[in-house]
């Protein structure tokens, strides 16, 4: 009985995703059965669509910037937390994780109000990166913190005893042991950024990311090119997450 329930739950979750992928290869101009044969023309159409290419470029820029900023700041925060007193570390980690627990709509409204009304600045790609950084950074902190907690401090102490400076001990002892965790955390941050819609729609100002581009197309037309975009986003997200999990050696 439990296996049947598990199978039904998985089918309920995965069947819509499978249909999205299947319809992206159908030659029928309407999303539905029959497919009318298999074709790649919807993907070819996207490659020639300036709006899609611009949205893809913006999404990649935002994702890379978010990954870099989240990895740098998240790693620094993790190093601080692993050296802090347990009570202080728990409190600080709870505060740092708060953006990941808040509804993205709240973050989007607060960030827009701060930038436009509070600071008098214009919305744009940097603001989107800041919003995505708030959401992705807690995941980076947790990943790096878990790796740091498993390190043996005796190795760093031995390097210092042998005459290594703090920078040399970090570069030659600590960094090689946490490198894969940093790369995995960066990939997770990029995957989160690629999928995020609400903050981007509020703070981008002009232009589109892939998520807002799909939303705009769905409001005007409904054809398999939308499924093709969704399939690309799905492939990017799953690929980045799978690579990140492999690099961080996550087995849970």
N, C-alpha and C positions, 0 to 999 in steps of 0.2 A: 504493500500500500504506500509506504513512504517513498519507494522508488517511482511509483506512478505519479505521486504528487510532485516530486522533484522534476520528473520529465515534463509534466504539464507546465510547471513554472518556467523551466528553461525554454520550452516551446513558445510560451507567451512572450518571453523576453526577446528571443532570437528571431522568431518568425517575421516580425516587422522589418528587422534589419536585413534579413535575407531577401525580402520582397523589394526593398530599396535597391539592393545590388542587382537583382534580376531585372527589374524594370529599367535600369540604366542601360541595359544592353538590348532592349526591345526596339524594333523599328516602328512600332505603332506610335503615332504622335500623341496619343492619349495614354495616360498612365492606367493600365489595367490589362486584363486578359481579353482576347489572345494577344500575345506579344507581337505577332506578325513577322517573326524571324529575328535573328541576332544581327546586331550592327554596332559599330563603334562611332557612328556619325554624331552622337550627342557629345562624346568626348572630343571629337575633331572640331565640333562647333565651339566648344569651350576654348580650345586652343587658339581659335581665331576671334574670340570675343574680347575686345579691349577692356570692357567692364570687369569681366572675370579675371583677366590677367592683372589688372590694377588691384583688385581685391585680394588676389593671391599674393601679390608682392607686398601689400600692406600687412596681411596676416603673417607672412614670413618675417618681415621686419619686426613687428610687434612681438612675435613668439621668440625670436632670437634675442631681442633686447630684454624681454621679460626673463628668459632663461639665464642670461648673463647676470642681470641685476639681482635676481632672486638667489642664484647660486652664491654670488659674492657676499651679499648681506646675510643670507641664511647661514652660510658657513661661519661667518664672523659671530653671528648670534649663537650658533651651536657651540663654538669654542668658548664663548663667555659662559654659557649655561652649564657646560660640563665641568667648569672650574668653580662655579658658584656653590654656595651652601644649599643643601637639598630643599629646604623650605623656600628660599628665595628663587631657586631654579624652577620649582613647580609653579610658583605664582607668576614668574616672568613668562614661562612657557604657556600658561593659560592665557595671558594677555596677548602674546604673540599669535596664538591660534585663534583668537577671536574673529578676525576677518574671514577665516574659512568657515566659521559657524554662522555668521550673519547672512541673511538673504542678499544675493547680489544686487537686488533692486535698492536696498538700503545703502550699500556701498556706492552704487552709481549715483544716487540722488545726493548723498553727502559729498562725494568727490566733485560733482558738477557744481554744487552750491559753493564749495570751498574755492574752486578755481575761478568761477565766473564772478560770484558775488564777493567772496572774501578776498581774493587776490587780484581780481580784475584782469585775469589773463584769458586767452582764447583757448577753446577746446582744440584737440588735435591728437596726433599719434603719441606724443609724450604723455598726455593725460591718460590715454588708453593703457600705455605701458605701466604707469603708476597704479592704475586700478587693477590690472592683472598681477602686478607685483604683490599687492596686498593679499590677493587670493592665493597665489602660488607659493609665497614665501613660507607659510607655516609648514607645508609639505616638505620643502627643502630642509627646514630646520629639523624636523623629525627624522628625516632620512640620515642627515649628516650626524645628528646627535646620537642616533642608534649606533652608527659606525664608530664614533669616537668613544662611546661607552664601552665598546668591546676591545679597545686597544690596551695594550700593556704599557703603562707609564714607565716601566723599568727600562724599556728600549730607549726612550727619549733621555732618561736620566743617565744611561750608560753613554750615550753620545755626548752629553754635556760633560761628563767626567773625563771623556777622552779629548776634550778641548774644543768641541763644536760650539759655535755661537747659537743663540736661540733660532736665528734665521736658518742656519745650516742644519740644525737638528730638525726643524720643520721640513725643510726641502728634501733632506736625505732619508728621514725616518718616518715622519708623520704623513707627508704628502703621498708617497708611494702606496701607503696602506689605505688612504681614504680617496684615492684618485677615482676609482670606479664608482664610489658612492657619490662623488661630486658630479661626475658625468651623468649618472642615473638620475640624480636630483634635477639636473638641468633639463634632461629629456622629459621628465614628469612636468616640470614647469612649462616647457614649450607645448606639451600636449594639452595642459589645462588652458593655456592661452589660445590655442587654435580652436577649442570648443566653446570658449566663452562668448556669449551674445549680449547679455543685458548691459554690462558695463561698457562694452564697445559701442552699442547703439546710443547710449547716453552721452558718451564723452568723445567720440571721434570727431564730431563737428561736421566734417565733409568727407566724401568718399565712402568706401566700404571695406570691411573685412569679409572673409568668406562667409561667416555666419550672417552678417547683416545683408550681404549680397543675396544669399538664399532667401532670406526673409522678404527682401524687396521683390524678388522674382515671384514668390508665392502669392504676393498680393496682386500681381498683374496677370500672371499666366501660370499654368500648371502643365508642364511637359516633362519628358524624361531627362532633360538637361539638369533639372533640379536633383533628380536621383543620381545623376553622374557626379554632381558637385558633392552631394552627401556621401557617395561612395568614396570619393577622394579624401574627404575629411575623415571618414571612418578608417580608411586605410592608414592615413598619416597618424591618427590618434592611437590606433591599436599597435601600429609598428613602433612608435616612440615609447609607448607604455611597456610593450613586450621587451624591447631592448633595454629599457631602464630597469625592469625587474630582473632581467638576466645579469646586468652589470652589478646591481646591488645584491645579487644572490639572495633574493627574497624567496622563501619557501613556505610562507604562511598561507 
